[in-house]
């Protein structure tokens, strides 16, 4: 089932997510719905707060990035088969040089800005079967994971922008929160009774 994506301005996007257990109600169905919602919106990641749930769950499928001809063959290969569910994730370490990359977010449609993030992360998480793993990622994989991880920490990519950039975007962000935007996927706006 395709769920509405929560728009910028909704308080749930600012909550630090809580850990869940393997007996979380209808978890398998929730994950399936999140995949369907993400693909419908042409996203490469989706976090539970973006569908209104303040829990530590996000998923990532970087396959769409694999077609980017600007990337090395090695990067394309790494991105092509990467599809994972992250539950109760904790980034243990961020290392390497910070580098800028143009990011967007399904909760903040039509806003894209360069965000600096460290190159490499080490993350511990449970997969959908609640097997705990600790893995290291770098480059674009690390970046997509960092972006989604921020969601379960109540952080948006716009928080990482300069004061000037935030001031420039203020009107556009306000319009998004009021539903004054055209999107081709279902959204729930904080200042409207019903999403579309």
SULFENDA-V966268 format. One record per run of one state. SS is the DSSP state (h for helix, s for strand, l for the rest). FROM is the first residue (numbers start at 1). TO is the last residue. If there is no record, write none. Layout:
ss=[SS | SS]
from=[FROM | FROM]
to=[TO | TO]
This chain:
ss=[l | s | l | h | l | s | l | h | l | s | h | l | s | l | s | l | h | l | h | l | s | l | s | l | s | h | l | h | l | h | l | s | l]
from=[1 | 5 | 7 | 11 | 15 | 18 | 19 | 27 | 41 | 45 | 48 | 52 | 55 | 56 | 57 | 62 | 63 | 68 | 73 | 81 | 83 | 106 | 108 | 127 | 132 | 139 | 153 | 157 | 161 | 163 | 178 | 187 | 189]
to=[4 | 6 | 10 | 14 | 17 | 18 | 26 | 40 | 44 | 47 | 51 | 54 | 55 | 56 | 61 | 62 | 67 | 72 | 80 | 82 | 105 | 107 | 126 | 131 | 138 | 152 | 156 | 160 | 162 | 177 | 186 | 188 | 196]
